[in-house]
Amino acid sequence: MRIEIELFGALRAMEPEGSVHLTIRDGACIADLRRVLEAHALQGWARYQPGTLQCCAFADDMALLRDRDPVPAHGRIAVLMPVSGG
């Protein structure tokens, strides 16, 4: 399955287009996608801090996705960095 991952926050600066296209196996869950994206980040993003994706939220057009949730069939995911402030 081909996945389009839109990046937000500090991750957006890691890719010139602000998004990544990756291939994962059919039936993969968000935890699988998180691992594939982590491997991509470690290999290609010079400023990436290992483990950063562990604290990021993954979402589709409608909801936040948990690690055990299947990757949506439409193949579009957003990765959101944690934020704080008030």
C-alpha positions in Angstrom: 0.0 0.0 0.0 1.3 3.4 -0.9 0.9 6.0 1.9 1.1 9.8 1.7 2.3 11.2 5.0 1.8 14.9 5.6 4.3 16.4 8.1 3.6 19.2 10.6 5.6 21.1 13.1 9.4 20.6 13.1 9.0 17.5 11.0 7.8 19.6 8.1 11.2 21.1 7.7 12.8 17.7 7.3 11.2 17.2 3.8 11.2 19.9 1.1 7.7 19.0 0.0 6.4 18.8 3.6 5.3 15.2 3.0 6.6 11.7 2.4 5.4 8.8 0.3 6.1 5.4 1.6 5.1 1.9 0.9 3.9 -0.5 3.6 2.3 -3.9 3.6 -1.5 -4.3 3.2 -3.2 -4.7 6.5 -0.5 -2.6 8.4 -1.4 -0.8 11.5 -0.3 2.7 12.6 2.5 1.1 14.8 3.9 -0.5 11.6 3.7 2.9 9.8 5.4 4.6 12.7 8.3 2.1 12.4 8.6 2.5 8.7 8.6 6.3 9.0 11.2 6.1 11.8 13.5 4.1 9.6 13.0 6.6 6.7 13.8 9.5 9.1 16.9 7.9 10.5 18.2 7.2 7.0 17.3 10.5 5.3 16.8 13.4 7.8 20.1 14.7 9.0 18.5 16.8 11.9 16.1 14.1 13.0 16.4 13.1 16.7 15.8 9.3 17.1 12.6 8.5 18.9 10.9 11.8 18.0 8.1 10.0 16.2 7.2 8.0 19.4 5.6 11.1 20.9 3.9 12.3 17.7 0.2 11.8 16.9 -1.0 10.2 13.7 -4.3 11.2 12.2 -6.5 10.8 9.1 -9.1 13.3 7.9 -11.5 12.4 10.7 -9.7 11.3 13.9 -6.5 10.7 15.8 -5.3 7.1 15.2 -3.9 4.8 17.8 -1.0 2.4 17.2 -3.3 -0.6 16.9 -5.6 1.1 14.4 -5.3 0.0 10.7 -3.8 2.4 8.3 -6.8 3.9 6.4 -7.4 2.5 3.0 -7.3 6.0 1.4 -3.6 6.1 2.4 -3.4 9.7 3.6 -2.0 10.3 7.1 -0.9 13.4 9.0 1.9 13.3 11.6 1.4 15.9 14.3 4.2 17.0 16.7 3.3 17.5 20.4 2.7 21.2 21.3 2.3 23.1 24.5 1.4 26.6 25.4 -1.5 28.6 26.6 
